[in-house]
């Protein structure tokens, strides 16, 4: 029986079986039963059997706690897919064309991808350390409407673990109502890889947030922001924002392109002003 149990445990090590909670629980129970049999066959079970039995019992109890539901796992997977796809797009430096170039060095690039459409890439340097920028964009996400006029509201609908959230964002109408109010339901994930932070997301379905009256439900993604300390100047942060949005509705592409590139430039300016005020208030 023990060799068979070992094979069952070995199966858990394969990546494609790790999420099969039932199989892991079955393995833990089988180990516990087998160790009990071994213990009863001898007058005094050895120390290693007692130790393994305790660990097996702990494993069984932990496996009884299902950390994420099937739906939550699907959201986590969507967030990770958005991250990987966004990094793949940013990693390909061919074909980018300049949309906007600002005197302070901020620039917006764009290119058209066959399976995504037109994407925009903002590249800026912010005169604040990475942790301050990360805190504003992630920890204080719901306050974005306070400092970015292009955003009416950001609300976290659900948190899943420490890296993934479901959000509802309301975008403000553009001046002259050229583009009316849009809203988005997104899954977002935040990852840190060494000194680099990646904030990725994409549109998703969330039953508790159906389409809202007065708003056109737009779609975004894959999208991400990459934050890293500026080389040679750790007190500054290089921010790269990949933006991919389908605003829906009947809008000329020329207007869409102009609005999206300007939105990115405006975002950088509003973020700088917000961080400057935050630093001043903390002094």
C-alpha positions in Angstrom: 0.0 0.0 0.0 2.8 2.4 0.9 4.4 2.3 -2.6 1.0 3.0 -4.2 0.6 5.9 -1.8 4.0 7.3 -2.7 3.0 7.2 -6.4 -0.1 9.1 -5.6 1.9 11.8 -3.7 4.4 12.0 -6.6 1.5 12.8 -8.9 0.8 16.0 -6.9 4.2 17.4 -7.9 3.1 17.8 -11.5 2.1 21.4 -12.2 -1.1 20.4 -14.0 -2.4 18.5 -11.0 -1.5 20.9 -8.3 -4.8 22.6 -8.3 -6.7 19.3 -8.0 -7.6 19.8 -4.3 -9.5 16.5 -4.2 -6.4 14.5 -5.2 -4.3 16.2 -2.7 -6.8 15.5 0.1 -7.0 11.9 -1.0 -3.2 11.6 -0.8 -3.1 13.1 2.6 -5.8 10.8 4.0 -4.0 7.7 2.4 -0.7 8.7 4.1 -2.4 9.1 7.4 -4.1 5.7 7.2 -1.0 3.9 6.1 1.1 5.4 8.9 -1.6 4.4 11.5 -1.3 0.8 10.2 2.5 0.9 10.6 2.2 2.3 14.1 -0.1 -0.5 15.2 2.2 -3.3 13.9 4.9 -2.4 16.4 4.8 -1.9 20.2 6.4 1.5 20.0 6.2 3.5 16.7 9.5 5.1 15.9 10.1 8.9 16.2 10.1 9.5 12.5 6.6 7.8 12.1 5.2 10.1 14.9 6.8 13.1 13.2 5.4 12.3 9.8 2.0 11.5 11.3 1.9 14.9 12.9 2.8 16.6 9.6 0.4 14.5 7.7 -2.4 15.5 10.1 -1.4 19.2 9.6 -1.5 18.8 5.9 -4.9 17.2 6.0 -6.3 20.1 8.0 -4.8 22.7 5.7 -6.2 21.0 2.7 -9.7 21.1 4.2 -9.4 24.8 4.0 -10.1 25.6 0.3 -8.3 28.9 -0.2 -10.0 29.9 -3.5 -13.2 28.9 -5.2 -13.2 27.8 -8.8 -14.5 31.2 -9.8 -11.8 33.0 -7.8 -9.1 30.8 -9.4 -10.4 31.8 -12.8 -10.0 35.5 -11.9 -6.5 34.8 -10.7 -5.7 33.1 -14.0 -7.2 36.0 -16.0 -5.0 38.4 -14.1 -1.9 36.4 -14.7 -2.8 36.0 -18.4 -3.1 39.8 -18.7 0.3 40.2 -17.1 2.0 37.7 -19.4 0.4 39.1 -22.5 1.1 42.7 -21.6 4.8 42.0 -21.0 5.0 40.1 -24.3 3.7 43.2 -26.1 6.0 45.6 -24.3 8.9 43.3 -24.9 8.6 43.5 -28.6 10.2 46.9 -29.5 9.5 46.6 -33.2 6.8 48.7 -35.0 6.1 51.4 -32.3 5.3 54.8 -33.7 5.3 58.1 -31.9 1.9 59.6 -31.1 2.8 62.3 -28.7 6.1 63.8 -27.5 6.1 66.3 -24.6 8.8 68.8 -23.8 9.6 67.1 -20.4 10.4 63.8 -22.1 7.0 62.1 -21.7 6.1 60.2 -24.8 3.2 58.1 -26.1 3.9 55.4 -28.7 1.4 53.2 -30.5 1.2 50.2 -32.8 -1.5 47.9 -34.2 -1.6 44.2 -33.2 -3.5 41.7 -35.2 -5.3 40.0 -32.3 -5.7 43.1 -30.0 -6.0 46.2 -32.2 -4.3 49.5 -31.5 -2.3 49.8 -28.3 -0.7 52.8 -26.7 2.5 52.9 -24.6 3.3 55.8 -22.3 6.9 56.2 -21.1 7.6 58.7 -18.3 9.9 59.4 -15.4 8.4 60.4 -12.1 10.5 62.2 -9.5 9.4 60.0 -6.7 10.7 56.6 -5.4 9.0 53.5 -6.6 7.4 52.6 -3.3 5.6 56.0 -3.3 4.3 55.5 -6.8 3.3 51.9 -6.1 1.4 52.9 -3.0 -0.6 55.6 -4.8 -1.5 53.3 -7.7 -2.2 50.1 -5.8 -2.8 50.7 -2.1 -4.7 53.9 -2.7 -6.4 52.8 -5.9 -9.9 53.8 -4.8 -8.7 57.4 -4.3 -7.8 57.9 -8.0 -10.9 59.8 -8.7 -9.8 62.4 -6.2 -6.8 63.5 -8.3 -7.4 62.3 -11.9 -10.2 64.2 -13.6 -10.4 61.5 -16.3 -11.6 59.0 -13.6 -14.9 59.5 -11.9 -14.6 56.5 -9.5 -12.7 53.4 -8.8 -14.2 50.8 -6.5 -12.8 47.5 -5.4 -15.6 44.9 -5.7 -13.6 41.9 -4.4 -10.1 41.0 -3.2 -8.7 37.6 -4.0 -5.6 36.8 -2.1 -2.9 39.4 -1.8 -2.3 40.0 -5.5 -5.7 40.1 -7.3 -8.7 42.4 -7.2 -11.9 42.9 -9.2 -12.7 46.6 -9.8 -15.4 48.8 -11.2 -14.1 52.0 -12.8 -16.2 54.9 -14.1 -14.5 57.2 -16.6 -15.5 60.8 -16.7 -17.0 62.2 -19.9 -14.5 64.1 -22.1 -14.8 67.9 -22.6 -17.7 68.6 -24.8 -19.0 65.1 -24.2 -17.1 63.9 -27.3 -16.8 60.6 -25.6 -19.6 60.0 -23.2 -19.3 58.2 -19.8 -17.8 54.8 -19.9 -17.3 52.2 -17.2 -15.2 49.0 -16.9 -15.2 45.9 -14.8 -11.7 44.6 -14.6 -9.5 42.0 -12.9 -6.2 43.4 -11.8 -3.1 41.8 -10.4 0.0 43.3 -8.8 3.3 41.5 -8.9 6.8 42.4 -7.7 9.8 40.9 -9.4 12.9 42.1 -7.7 13.0 45.9 -8.0 10.3 45.9 -10.7 6.6 46.2 -10.0 4.0 45.1 -12.6 0.3 46.1 -12.4 -1.7 44.3 -15.0 -5.4 43.9 -15.8 -8.1 43.2 -18.3 -11.9 43.3 -18.6 -13.9 40.5 -17.0 -17.4 39.5 -16.2 -18.7 40.0 -12.7 -22.3 39.0 -11.9 -22.7 41.5 -9.1 -21.9 44.5 -11.4 -24.1 44.4 -14.5 -24.1 47.3 -17.0 -25.0 50.6 -15.4 -27.6 53.1 -16.6 -26.0 56.1 -18.2 -22.7 54.4 -18.9 -21.4 52.4 -21.9 -19.7 49.3 -20.7 -16.3 49.5 -22.4 -13.5 46.9 -22.4 -9.8 47.1 -21.7 -6.9 44.8 -21.8 -4.5 43.4 -21.8 -3.1 46.5 -20.0 -0.3 47.0 -17.5 1.9 49.5 -15.8 5.6 48.6 -15.2 7.4 50.5 -12.4 11.1 50.3 -11.9 13.7 52.6 -10.3 15.4 54.8 -12.8 18.9 53.5 -13.6 21.4 55.5 -11.5 18.7 57.4 -9.7 16.7 55.3 -7.2 14.8 58.3 -6.0 13.0 58.4 -9.4 10.7 55.9 -11.1 10.5 54.9 -14.7 6.8 54.2 -15.5 5.7 52.4 -18.6 1.9 52.1 -19.2 0.5 49.8 -21.9 -3.1 50.9 -22.7 -5.5 48.8 -24.8 -9.1 49.9 -24.8 -12.2 49.3 -26.8 -14.5 52.2 -25.9 -17.5 50.7 -27.8 -20.1 52.9 -29.4 -19.9 54.7 -32.7 -16.7 56.7 -32.5 -14.3 57.6 -35.3 -10.9 56.1 -34.8 -9.2 59.5 -35.1 -11.1 60.7 -32.1 -10.4 57.6 -30.1 -6.7 57.7 -30.8 -6.5 61.4 -29.9 -8.5 60.8 -26.6 -6.5 57.8 -25.5 -3.0 59.3 -26.1 -4.0 62.6 -24.4 -5.5 60.6 -21.5 -2.1 59.0 -20.9 -0.2 62.3 -21.0 -2.8 63.8 -18.6 -2.4 60.9 -16.3 1.3 61.4 -15.9 0.8 65.1 -15.1 -1.9 64.4 -12.5 0.1 61.6 -10.9 3.1 63.9 -10.5 0.9 66.6 -8.9 -0.7 64.1 -6.6 2.6 62.7 -5.4 4.0 66.2 -4.9 1.0 67.1 -2.7 1.3 63.9 -0.7 5.0 64.4 0.0 4.4 68.1 1.0 1.6 67.0 3.3 3.9 64.5 5.0 6.7 67.0 5.7 
